Amino acid sequence: MMSIEIVKIDERYLELKTKGETYTLFSPLVEYLSEDPDVEYVTFDVGHPLLEDVTFRIKTRAGSPLDALKRAVQAIVNDLESLERSILA
């Protein structure tokens, strides 16, 4: 089970620390967020793969980092649903 700790949040920046997850979740998030024109930068660091601890950071040019994160998650879900439909068609 993944736990999330908000380290810092303001109108343009969000930093999270998580336990229980590594590259599997954060690699696609970074890829999708990097395509968002409102995102200035996004990154994640894995402390140690066996400990499954990740620090995730996002800074936006415009809009809330939480809104950008929600858009990226929704885009990932939409793409996965599209893939599922094409496989089952």
N, C-alpha and C positions, 0 to 999 in steps of 0.2 A: 504494500500500500504506500502511495506517495504522500509525503507531507510537504506543505509549502509554508515558508516563512517570508513575509514581506519585510525586506531590509530597509528599502526606501521607496517612497512614492511621492510624486508631486505632479503638477499639471503636464509635464513633458517627459518625465523619467520614471522608470520602474525597475527595481532590482529585487529579485527573488532568490531565495535559497531553497533547494528542494532535497529531499531524501527519498530514495526508492526509485529513482529514474536516472537514465543516462542519455546516450546519444539518440536512442530510438524515438523519443518524444521531441527532443529539442532540435535535431537536425532539420526535419521538415518545417518546424515553426520558424526557424531562422531563414530558411529558403523562401517561404511564403512572405514573411515580414520584410525581407530584403527587396521584394518586388513592390511593396507598398510605397507610393511616392511621399506619404506623410511620415515615413520612418527615416530618421537621420542615420541611426545605426542600431544594430541588434547583434548580440553575441551571447555565447554561453561558454562556461569553463567547467570541465569535469575535474573535481578535486582528486578523486581516485576511483577508478572503475569498480573496484571491489566494494567500495563504500557506498557507491551510487549516490554521490552528492554532487549537485550541480548549482552553479550560480548563473543566473540568467539576467541579462540587462537589455533594456530597450529605451531608446531616446527618440522622441518624435519631433518633427519640424512643426507640425500642426496637429491639433487634436490630442486626445488622451491616449496614453500608451495602452490602457486597458481596452479602449475601443479598437485600437489597431490589433491587439491580441485576439479579441473576439472575432474580428473580421478574418484574421488568418485561420483561426480554428474553424470557422464556418466554411471557408474556402477549401480547407483540407477535407472536411466532412462531405462537402458537395462533390469534390473530385473522387473520393472513395465510393460514394453512392453511385456516381456515374460509371466508375470502373466495375462495380458490382452488377449494375444493370447490363453493361455490355458483355460481361462474362456469362450472365445467366440468360441472355437473349437468344 
